[in-house]
Amino acid sequence: MTLMNMSLQVRQRHLEIMLYARQVEQQITTLYRQGRISGSAYLGRGQEAFSAAAGVQLQSGDILAPLTRDCAARIAFGESLTEIFRTYLGKATGIMRGRDGNTHRGHIRTGILPMISHLGGMIAPVAGILLSRRLQGQDKLANGDLHIGMASIGDGGMSTGALHEGLNAAAVLHLPLVLLVSDNHYAYSTPSTHNYACQHLADRAVGYGIQSHQCDGNDSDACLHTLYLAVQAARQGQGSQMVVASIDRLCGHSEHDDARYIPPSVQETRKDCVELRLEQLQLSGDFSASELSALQQRIDNDIQQTLQQVSKEPEPDAQQTQWQALSHPEQLWQ
């Protein structure tokens, strides 16, 4: 798939996921400011193009280890709006049963791993699952291609020991791991100039002996094209892949962070990947203004209906809950 033959269906689906992620997180911001969410809210505004492009490449049986800013990848891989809001509102009906923070949700049976940490801790579990499947002879799709595992990291997390150890193991074992690196140029408040000395994070791939790919994370078509190439390489047995996207972060580290450490000159030049995509599709004639308006309204209605339903669901009761999450390990994959 190239930029020339990328189907309109893929581009439309990609846009739909981006809009879902953006509008879901706008609703989460409202809930946070209303005091209805415990803890903070870590949002992916500005990361939707890259995250959604990663998610649409996944197939049933693949593994996704997302971070907090990967709402788009989660939705693309099948996470429901119901589960998102159940976790943020701490409902007993959710998969996490209201027991954990609002960012740690996951569904192992469908291949979405609950997040352990932002700082590289998810690389090793993904590598372990891929190796386990290889040893059991369960690592291939029907067409002979490999199941892949995706793990997400930021530019700050790229400097952690856990990431180095996990990625080195994946490279040595020649595992089909695709590492998504969202470089938004700030590790919390630390700018890239104080975080790494190489010209580009993709330069590190050669040290692990893996392939690297780079793209403009604000450009939807570039994200789709680059992720397609990386995923196909992994599926066809070319080993682990590193994909680095340069992204403009459109918010603070979280909702309690006003990002005043970002210079005004930088803030004024930031691009919004969602707005850019909407403009591109209208200019190309792929979407009319009325079609886009209808799509956004449908998504908003879906979100509001889901939120109304989830808001009525019960809170956890420590005295009544069944604390055993799984009775048998094999239930993880059933």
C-alpha angles and dihedrals in degrees: 000000000000133000088264099054101030104132121245087230091061092047092048092048090048091053092048091054091047091052093047091052094046095047094043090054092047087057091047089054089054092049091049093051089048089056093243095122122071114222122004134310120242110196136194101216105157095020098077098100094054096039094048092046089055094048096051090058093061124100132196108287095031122117127237124191102184131182129220095278094053099088089129095054090047093052092045090053093052109272108151128230087235092061093045093055094039089058096044091048093044096237122177089225094066127096090252089047092222091290102115140046119286095256101053100074121133143147112220093188091063094041101258109126119213108247116257100182144337091235105078099285094126098059096076095049091052090049090048093053092048091050092047091053091049092052090049093047091242099115102100138085121226091266093054096257118128128259107242136212122219123201125182129215139164130229091263094051090052088076097058128107093229091060092047093051094045096045093045090053092048091050095047091048091047091232123175094246119150111200113204111206115192105195105191090163095245128083092203095303098341113104120224092251088068095039107054136008102205117099093243133005089235087068088074093067093079090061090060093042094242135123121264131207130188133198144165102260091206092059111080096197092049090051093049093047096046095045090048091055093046094047093047090051091052093046092051094055101262093132132239120350132205118208117189120192124190105222136182109227108220098192142032124279086275138345091278090057118081092192093228088153089073108091116244089238089061095043091052093055098046117123126218111224092203094052091045091053093049090052093047094051093047093048091048091050092238090121130024121216090251092051092051091048091051092049093051091048092050091051092048091050090050091051094047094048091049092048092050091051095047093046089064094052121104128272118234118274112207091203096053105033124108101237095194106095098189129014095199130024092230089067087075091079101032 
